Amino acid sequence: MKKILVIGACGQIGSELTPALRKIYGNNNVVAADCLYPLKGELVDSGPSCKIDATQIEDIATTVKQYNIDTIYNLAAILSAKAEANPMLGWEVGVGAVLNCLEVAREFHCQLFTPSSIGAFGTGTPPDNTPQDTIQRPKTIYGVTKVTGELLSDYYFKRFGVDTRSVRYPGLISNITLPGGGTTDYAVDIYYSAIRNGKFTCPLRQGTFMDMMYMPDALRAAIDIMEADSTKLIHRNSFNVTAMSFDPEMIATEIKKHIPNFTMDYQIDELRQGIADSWPNSMDDSCARAEWDWKPDYDLVSMTEDMITVLREKLL
């Protein structure tokens, strides 16, 4: 049975991935760690937890030794819009944490998962059906850190044999975790606003297409890639994965099927719009499908139905 450490357990992905891992591997075999400590609620009640500042390598090494960890999920990150407001912090967390985890994984022979992002691409990348292997010249500090993390992870695999694996996430949509400062967060906000107020002011222009994924699929991707047969992996850091691509009008149209009086207007956030314009409209995830049988369960229609159902019960 694996002994897993989740760094950034309180974040957008970690707060849902940690419970999912505990259901599979057992509560006591998954350690929840975050710089926000003490942890609260299910994360601390259902299994071991500790404080880790991912920019401090000793924090990571000490925990790995204490719990005999063999698998690390490094989810420490500063999301795109927030990183633009504080580039130094974005680099310190986005790259410093990756390098620290790689060093600890090398020393203690751990598997390591560090998610990348659609933000690793840039304006020179083919925008439609973006290939697995293509030019990556991101225009944000967030994207720069993701590309750096991919390269470092590949280096540690080839140079030291560290079992590094990763996926490039699109925008993630959750009915549990609130938005955390990402460019794609409008696609979460819109559902909450639709339920609460029946209206939404969109920060991105009509026609702004981006890849998205429902959180249940994102969690499964993080788990499945780490269980994949390593002999079949040609790419490691990092696989394109996606589930759907839409613009604001398309998601609004689906919501109106459930909330007919829903309305949406626009107030463009130029920072977020500029970031979105530098990212692909859609990604080609055929390599993930071929090398470890990736396939999403949700599309825009099924995700919207589930989001509306869950949020109505949660908010009303």
For each residue, the residues with C-beta under 8 A, 3 or more apart:
1: 25 26 29
2: 25 29 70 71
3: 29 31 67 68 69 70 71
4: 21 25 29 30 31 69 70 71 72 73
5: 31 33 60 63 64 67 69 71 72 73
6: 9 14 17 18 21 30 31 32 33 73 75
7: 14 33 34 52 54 60 72 73 74 75 76 97 101
8: 11 13 14 33 34 54 74 75 76 77
9: 6 14 15 17 18 32 33 34 39 43 49 75
10: 14 15 32 34 36 39 43
11: 8 14 15 34 75 76 77 180
12: 15 79 172 174 177 179 180 182
13: 8 16 17 75 115 172 215 218 219 222
14: 6 7 8 9 10 11 17 18 32 34 73 75
15: 9 10 11 12 18 43 176 177
16: 13 19 20 174 176 177 215 219
17: 6 9 13 14 20 21 73 75 219 222 223
18: 6 9 14 15 21 22 30 32 43 47
19: 16 22 23 42 43 46
20: 16 17 23 24 219 223
21: 4 6 17 18 24 25 30 73 223
22: 18 19 25 26 27 29 30 46 47
23: 19 20
24: 20 21 223
25: 1 2 4 21 22 29 30
26: 1 22 29 30
27: 22 30 46 47
28: 47 48
29: 1 2 3 4 22 25 26 47
30: 4 6 18 21 22 25 26 27 47 48
31: 3 4 5 6 47 48 49 50 63 67 69
32: 6 9 10 14 18 39 43 44 47 48 49 50
33: 5 6 7 8 9 49 50 51 52 63
34: 7 8 9 10 11 14 37 39 49 51 52
35: 51 52 53 54 76
36: 10 39
37: 34 49 50 51
38: 44 49 51
39: 9 10 32 34 36 43 44 49
40: 43 44
41: 44 45
42: 19 45 46
43: 9 10 15 18 19 32 39 40 46 47 49
44: 32 38 39 40 41 49
45: 41 42
46: 19 22 27 42 43
47: 18 22 27 28 29 30 31 32 43
48: 28 30 31 32 67
49: 9 31 32 33 34 37 38 39 43 44
50: 31 32 33 37 63
51: 33 34 35 37 38 59
52: 7 33 34 35 56 59 60 63
53: 35 56 59
54: 7 8 35 59 60 74 76 93 96 97 100 101
55: 92 93 96 97 100
56: 52 53 59 60 100
57: 60 61 100 103 104
58: 61 62
59: 51 52 53 54 56 62 63
60: 5 7 52 54 56 57 63 64 72 100 101 104
61: 57 58 64 65 104 107 108
62: 58 59 65 66
63: 5 31 33 50 52 59 60 66 67 69
64: 5 60 61 67 68 69 72 104 108 110
65: 61 62 68 108
66: 62 63
67: 3 5 31 48 63 64
68: 3 64 65
69: 3 4 5 31 63 64 72 108 110
70: 2 3 4 108 109 110 111
71: 2 3 4 5 110 111 112 113 226
72: 4 5 7 60 64 69 101 104 105 110 111 112 113
73: 4 5 6 7 14 17 21 113 222
74: 7 8 54 97 98 101 112 113 114
75: 6 7 8 9 11 13 14 17 115
76: 7 8 11 35 54 93 97
77: 8 11 93 94 97 115 142
78: 82 83 86 89 90 93 94 142 181
79: 12 82 83 142 180 181 182
80: 83 84 117 119 140 142 143 181 182 183 275
81: 84 85 181 182 183 271 272 275
82: 78 79 85 86 90 180 181
83: 78 79 80 86 87 89 90 94 140 141 142 145
84: 80 81 87 90 140 141 142 271 275
85: 81 82
86: 78 82 83 89 90
87: 83 84 90 91 141
88: 91 92
89: 78 83 86 92 93
90: 78 82 83 84 86 87 93 94 141 142 145
91: 87 88 94 95 96 141 144 145
92: 55 88 89 95 96
93: 54 55 76 77 78 89 90 96 97 145
94: 77 78 83 90 91 97 98 141 142 144 145 146 148 149
95: 91 92 98 99 145 148 149 152
96: 54 55 91 92 93 99 100
97: 7 54 55 74 76 77 93 94 100 101
98: 74 94 95 101 102 114 145 148 149 152 153
99: 95 96 102 103 152
100: 54 55 56 57 60 96 97 103 104
101: 7 54 60 72 74 97 98 104 105 112 114
102: 98 99 105 106 112 152 153 156 162 164
103: 57 99 100 106 107
104: 57 60 61 64 72 100 101 107 108 110
105: 72 101 102 108 109 110 111 112 156 162 163 164
106: 102 103 109 156 160 162
107: 61 103 104
108: 61 64 65 69 70 104 105
109: 70 105 106
110: 64 69 70 71 72 104 105 162 163
111: 70 71 72 105 163 164 165 226
112: 71 72 74 101 102 105 153 162 163 164 165
113: 71 72 73 74 164 165 166 222 225 226
114: 74 98 101 149 153 164 166 237
115: 13 75 77 166 167 168 169 222 238
116: 120 146 147 149 150 166 167 168 169 237 238
117: 80 120 142 143 146 168 169
118: 121 168 169 170 171 184 210 211 279 280 283
119: 80 138 140 142 143 146 183 275 279
120: 116 117 136 138 143 146 147 150 168 238
121: 118 125 130 134 136 138 143 278 279 280
122: 125 135 136 137 138 139 143 278
123: 137 139 277 278
124: 135 137
125: 121 122 130 134 135 136 137 280
126: 129 130 131 134 280
127: 130 280 281 282
128: 280 281 282
129: 126 282 283 284
130: 121 125 126 127 134 240 280 282 283 284
131: 126 134 284
132: 235 239 240 284 285 286 287
133: 235
134: 121 125 126 130 131
135: 122 124 125
136: 120 121 122 125 143 147
137: 122 123 124 125
138: 119 120 121 122 142 143 144 146 147 278
139: 122 123 143 274 275 278
140: 80 83 84 119 143 144 275 278
141: 83 84 87 90 91 94 144 145
142: 77 78 79 80 83 84 90 94 117 119 138 145 146
143: 80 117 119 120 121 122 136 138 139 140 146 147 278
144: 91 94 138 140 141 147 148
145: 83 90 91 93 94 95 98 141 142 148 149
146: 94 116 117 119 120 138 142 143 149 150 168
147: 116 120 136 138 143 144 150 151
148: 94 95 98 144 145 151 152
149: 94 95 98 114 116 145 146 152 153 166 237
150: 116 120 146 147 153 154 166 237 238
151: 147 148 154 155 237
152: 95 98 99 102 148 149 155 156
153: 98 102 112 114 149 150 156 157 162 164 166 236 237 238
154: 150 151 157 158 164 236 237
155: 151 152 158 159
156: 102 105 106 152 153 159 160 162 164
157: 153 154 160 161 162 163 164 236 237
158: 154 155
159: 155 156
160: 106 156 157
161: 157
162: 102 105 106 110 112 153 156 157
163: 105 110 111 112 157 230
164: 102 105 111 112 113 114 153 154 156 157 236 237
165: 111 112 113 225 226 228 233 236 237
166: 113 114 115 116 149 150 153 225 236 237 238 239
167: 115 116 221 222 225 238 239 240 241 288
168: 115 116 117 118 120 146 238 239 240 241 283
169: 115 116 117 118 172 213 218 221 241
170: 118 184 210 211 212 213 241 242 243 283
171: 118 182 183 184 185 187 210 211 212 213
172: 12 13 169 184 212 213 214 215 218
173: 187 188 191 212 213 214 215 303 307
174: 12 16 177 188 214 215
175: 191 215 306 307 310 311 314
176: 15 16 215
177: 12 15 16 174 180 215
178: 188 192
179: 12 182 185 188 189
180: 11 12 79 82 177 185
181: 78 79 80 81 82 185
182: 12 79 80 81 171 179 185
183: 80 81 119 171 210 272 275 276 279
184: 118 170 171 172 187 210 212 276
185: 171 179 180 181 182 188 189
186: 189 190 202 203 204 248 272
187: 171 173 184 190 191 212 251
188: 173 174 178 179 185 191 192
189: 179 185 186 192 193 200
190: 186 187 193 194 200 202 248 251 252 255 264
191: 173 175 187 188 194 195 255 304 307 308 311
192: 178 188 189 195 196 311 315
193: 189 190 196 197 199 200
194: 190 191 197 198 199 200 255 259 262 308
195: 191 192 259 308 311 312 315 316
196: 192 193 315
197: 193 194 200
198: 194 259 261 262 263
199: 193 194 262 263 264 265
200: 189 190 193 194 197 252 262 263 264 265
201: 264 265 266 267
202: 186 190 248 252 264 265 266 267
203: 186 267 268 269 272 273
204: 186 208 248 266 268 269 272 273 276
205: 208 248 266 268 273
206: 247 248 249 266
207: 247 249
208: 204 205 247 248 273 276 277
209: 245 246 247 281 282
210: 118 170 171 183 184 245 246 247 276 279 280 281
211: 118 170 171 242 243 244 245 280 281 282 283
212: 170 171 172 173 184 187 242 243 244 245 246 300
213: 169 170 171 172 173 217 218 221 241 242 243 244 296 298
214: 172 173 174 217 218 243 296 297 298 303 306 307
215: 13 16 172 173 174 175 176 177 218 219
216: 219 220 297 298
217: 213 214 220 221 243 296 297 298
218: 13 169 172 213 214 215 221 222
219: 13 16 17 20 215 216 222 223
220: 216 217 223 224 297
221: 167 169 213 217 218 224 225 241 288 294
222: 13 17 73 113 115 167 218 219 225 226
223: 17 20 21 24 219 220 226 227
224: 220 221 227 228 292 293 294
225: 113 165 166 167 221 222 228 239 288 292 294
226: 71 111 113 165 222 223
227: 223 224
228: 165 224 225 232 233 291 292 293
229: 232 233 292
230: 163 233
231:
232: 228 229 291 292
233: 165 228 229 230 236 291 292
234: 287 291
235: 132 133 238 239 287 291
236: 153 154 157 164 165 166 233 239
237: 114 116 149 150 151 153 154 157 164 165 166
238: 115 116 120 150 153 166 167 168 235
239: 132 166 167 168 225 235 236 285 287 288 291 292 294
240: 130 132 167 168 283 284 285 287 288
241: 167 168 169 170 213 221 283 285 288 294 296
242: 170 211 212 213 245 282 283 285 296
243: 170 211 212 213 214 217 296 298 299 303
244: 211 212 213 296 298 299 300 303
245: 209 210 211 212 242 281 282
246: 209 210 212 250 251 300
247: 206 207 208 209 210 250 251
248: 186 190 202 204 205 206 208 251 252 264 266
249: 206 207 252 253
250: 246 247 253 254 300
251: 187 190 246 247 248 254 255 300 304
252: 190 200 202 248 249 255 256 262 264
253: 249 250 256 257
254: 250 251 257 258 300 301 304
255: 190 191 194 251 252 258 259 262 304 308
256: 252 253 259 260 262
257: 253 254 260 304
258: 254 255 304 305 308
259: 194 195 198 255 256 262 308
260: 256 257
261: 198
262: 194 198 199 200 252 255 256 259
263: 198 199 200
264: 190 199 200 201 202 248 252
265: 199 200 201 202
266: 201 202 204 205 206 248
267: 201 202 203
268: 203 204 205 273
269: 203 204 272 273
270: 273 274
271: 81 84 274 275
272: 81 183 186 203 204 269 275 276
273: 203 204 205 208 268 269 270 276 277
274: 139 270 271 277 278
275: 80 81 84 119 139 140 183 271 272 278 279
276: 183 184 204 208 210 272 273 279
277: 123 208 273 274
278: 121 122 123 138 139 140 143 274 275
279: 118 119 121 183 210 275 276
280: 118 121 125 126 127 128 130 210 211 283
281: 127 128 209 210 211 245
282: 127 128 129 130 209 211 242 245
283: 118 129 130 168 170 211 240 241 242 280
284: 129 130 131 132 240 287
285: 132 239 240 241 242 288 289 294
286: 132 289 290
287: 132 234 235 239 240 284 290 291
288: 167 221 225 239 240 241 285 291 292 294
289: 285 286 293 294 295
290: 286 287
291: 228 232 233 234 235 239 287 288
292: 224 225 228 229 232 233 239 288
293: 224 228 289
294: 221 224 225 239 241 285 288 289
295: 289
296: 213 214 217 241 242 243 244 299
297: 214 216 217 220 302
298: 213 214 216 217 243 244 302 303 306
299: 243 244 296 302 303
300: 212 244 246 250 251 254 303 304
301: 254 304 305
302: 297 298 299 305 306
303: 173 214 243 244 298 299 300 306 307
304: 191 251 254 255 257 258 300 301 307 308
305: 258 301 302 308 309
306: 175 214 298 302 303 309 310
307: 173 175 191 214 303 304 310 311
308: 191 194 195 255 258 259 304 305 311 312
309: 305 306 312 313
310: 175 306 307 313 314
311: 175 191 192 195 307 308 314 315
312: 195 308 309 315 316
313: 309 310 316
314: 175 310 311
315: 192 195 196 311 312
316: 195 312 313
